[in-house]
Amino acid sequence: MENLIDIKGVTHAYKTKAGPFPVLRDLNIAIPQHSFCAVVGPSGCGKSTLTRLIAGLMFPDQGEVWLHGELVKSPRKTVGMAFQNPVLLEWRTILQNVILPLEIVAPSMPKAQKEARAKELLALVGLEGFENKRPSELSGGMRQRASLCRALVHKPDIIILDEPFGALDAFTREDLWQTMHQLRAKEPFTALLITHDLRESVYLGDQVVVLSGRPATTQYVMQVDVPGPRPLEMLYEPETVERLAVLRREIQIAQGRAVA
């Protein structure tokens, strides 16, 4: 299977008054097309820096980031992003919020076509009938569903999810995990998920990448060979419990709290 994303030997440091602040060191990650990669690691290890490098919002000091066989040298319009805070615009309706990326990347697309595409996605995530509501009229989980639709509306090469479910209650979070599998079944996409939730990483990911402590490198890669959509009961199966134990051990190693 072709790799949609290839991160090859990426090293990066931030410039500070005290000198270089190393964040990533010789990082290597390969993400096949239409797969879901979850990235976990200690707090502050450079996970969000990784998302900016893939989106072309910043560039590595050393190494290369490839997207669809092209070296990333500038911001990519074909990347969708969703964050912990949905950042929906209150002065726009939910429908208008979702079509916003199309206004930027496909300005010549007829308005009716943009709205039809947005309504299709909103229906897929259970928000049919809420198109004309304002963000403040929706619950946190509903706003996050709208944010996911906005990230996918322009059919990006990859969707970057930076802890999008972290601020939600457990029941809403699990409901959105299932929604992600439903979206993947009907709208195949490639995803990179940044998360601190190991259960989330195993339930959603086809592979889970554990980053080491800063400066982060690829410490461990786990393949989760479970076809989707996955039932929530999977989280309680012996194989999942074993995977979670391995990941917890790797996180402890990354935090320096266990011996490799």
N, C-alpha and C positions, 0 to 999 in steps of 0.2 A: 504494500500500500504506500502511495506517495506521501511524504511528509509535507504537510502544509506549512509547518513552522520548524525551522532548524536554528537553534541557538548554539553557536560553535565557539567554544573557548572564550566566552565573554568575561571580561574583567572591567570593573568600573569603580571609580572613587569620586566622592564629592569634594570640591575645593572648599576649604574653610580657612579662616585666619590662622589656625594652628597648623595648617598643612593638609595634605590629602587625607580624606576619611574613607578608607576602603569599604566597599559594600558587597561587591561580587568578585569572585576569583575563579577564573577558568571554568565558567559555568557552561554545561552542555545539556540541552534538552531537545528531544525530537518529538513532535506531535503529528501523527498521521492525520490526513484529511478525514473529516467527519468523526473524529474521536474526541473524547472529553478528558482533559488532563487536569487533575487537581494538584495544587502545589501547597504544601504545608511546611512549617518550619518555625523556629523560635521567633518571638516578636522582635521586630527591628532588623531582621536578617536580610532584607532587600527584596521582599516579594513584590511590593508595590513598584519598586524601581524596575523590576523585570517587566511589569505591564507597560510601563512608559517606553521601554526600549522596543517592545514588540509593536506598539502603536506608532513608533517613529517620533515620539515627543521628545526623546533624548537619544543620545548615541553612545555606544560603549567606548571606553578608552582603548581597549584591545578586543579582538574577536569580532565576530559577525553575527547579525541577525538576518535570517532569510525568511521571506514570506511568499509562498507560491512560486518558489524558484527565483525570486528577485531579492537582491540585497536591499534591506530597508535603509534608505538614505533621507527620507522625509516623512512627515505625517501621512498616515494611511487613511484614506476615506473608506476603505473596505474593512475597517475594524469597528465593531460595535462594542459599547462599554456599558456596564451596569455596576453601580456602587452600593455600599451599605445605605447611604442616604439617596433616595431616588432622584432628588433634585428636579422635581417637576415644576414647571412654571405656573404659578397660581393664576396669572391673567389669561392663561390659555385653557381650553377644555381638555379633557383626557384625550379625545381624538386629535386635537391640534398639537398636543404634546407628543403623541406617538408619531405623527407625520413629520415632525421637525427635521429628522435626518434626511428625509426625502427632499425637503425644501433646499437643503444644502448640497446634496450630492446629485440630485436629479431635478433641478429647477424647471426643466422643460416638460416634465411629466405632467399630464393633465391633472387638475385638482381632483376630479372624480376618481381617477385611477389611484391616486395617493390615498384618498379616503377609503376606497374599497380594500386596498391592501392593509391599511391600519385596522379596519373593522374586522377583517378576516382573522388577524392575529388576536384582537381583543376577544373575539368569540372563542378562539381556541383556549384562552386562559380564563374563561368564565366571566368576562366583563362586558358581554353583550348587553346593551341597554344602559350602560354607564358612560357612553361616548361623550355626552354633553355635560357631564358633571365636572366640577372643579376639583383639583387635587385634595383640597381641604375637606371635601365631602366624602372622601374614601378612607377606608381603614388603612393601616400601615401595610398589611399584606396585599390589599388591592392596589395600592400605589406601587408596590414593588412589582406586581404583575404588569402594570402599565409600563413601568421602567424596562422590563424585559422585552415587551413588545416594541418599545422605542429602539432598543438595541438591535432588534432583529428585522425591523421594518424594511431596511434597504438591502436585505439579504447579504450581510457582510461575509467576507472570507472567514473571519474569526470573531467570536464574541468573547470579550474579556470580562470576567465576573470577579470584582474585587470585594469579597465578603458581603455579597448582596443580601444574605439572609441573617447576618449576625445580630441585628437589632430586633429581630422578631421573636415572638414567643414560640415555644417548642412545637405546638400543634400547627401554627401557621407555617413554621419553617418546614416541617415534614410535608405539609400540603403542597408547598411550593417545590419541594424536591420532586414530588410526583408530577407536578406541572412541567418541570424541566424535561422529564422523560417523555411526557406526552408531546411536548414541543419538538423534541428530537425525532420522534417517530413520524411526525407530520411535516416538519421543516428541518431536514438534516442540516446540521451546522457543526463547525469545529469550535471547541470551547477551551479556554484556560480559566480555571477557577482558583482564586486565592482564598484560603479558608484556614481557620484555626480549629474547625470541628472535624475530628477524624472520622466520625460516623458519616458526616456529609461527604467527605472525600471518597470514602469507600462506596457509598450508595450511588453517587453521581459519576465517579471517575472510571474511565477505562484503564487509566494508569494514575498512580499517585506518586508524585515526586517529592521527596523529603530534602529540603535544603539544610545545609549545615549552619552553625552559628556564623556570624559575620566575621570576615567577608565570606559570603555564602558561596558554596560550590554544590554540585549535585552529590548528595551523600548516599541516597538510596532511591531506587525506582521499583515500585510494585505494580505488577499487571493485575487488573481485576477482570478476569475472563468470565463475566456473567452477562449474558445477553439481556437487553432491555426490551420493553420497560420492566423495571424491577419492582417487585412487591416490597412493602415496608417490612414484611416478615423476614426478608433477607437479612436484616440487621441483627436478628437473633439466632441466625443459623450458626453452627459450629465453625464453618469456614470463615464467616465474617468476624466472629469473635477472635479467631486466631489471627486474622489479618490486622485487626485493631491492636492486638497485643504486640505484634511485630512493629507497627507504626509507633505505638507509645514508646517502645524501647528505643527506636531510632530517634524520636524527639528528645528523649532523655539524653542520648548520646550527643545530639546536637547542642543541647543546653549545658553539656558538661557535667551532667548528674549521673552518668553511668559510664562504664568502661566498655569500649567497642569490642 
